[in-house]
Amino acid sequence: QVQLVESGGGLVQAGGSLRLSCAASGRTFSTYTMAWFRQAPGKEREFVASVASISGGGSSTYYAESVKGRFTISRDYAKNTMYLQMNTLEPDDTAVYYCAAERTGSRAVVASYRSWGQGTQVTVSS
């Protein structure tokens, strides 16, 4: 089992930036792919971005179209921490952001991940 703890959420004006962090502990060897999802009030949880290790020490990233070019996902393997740099934030980015790990299926599907953090609230004012 992997324990995940998010931090870094808050209130920001449209056009501003925030950086989210997700610290992983426990069975970290199984965190091959990690991801960010978000859930706005009254909506289903949706995929934001994922990062996976690749041979040679690099990372492969994948983004939802709605955040491509504005958000950057990264991972510090030494610290077992994943980040989400969010720039040019929009009111539609308002949601609770969750990190996920232990992927068993498609990287952009909620049901593919076994471990989840408790979430961190991001609110973007217009």
Beta strands, then each sheet from edge to edge (+ up, - down):
strand 1: 2-7
strand 2: 10-13
strand 3: 18-26
strand 4: 33-39
strand 5: 46-53
strand 6: 59-63
strand 7: 71-76
strand 8: 81-86
strand 9: 95-103
strand 10: 113-116
strand 11: 120-125
sheet 1: 1+ 3- 8+ 7-
sheet 2: 2+ 11+ 9- 4+ 5- 6+
sheet 3: 2+ 11+ 9- 10+
end
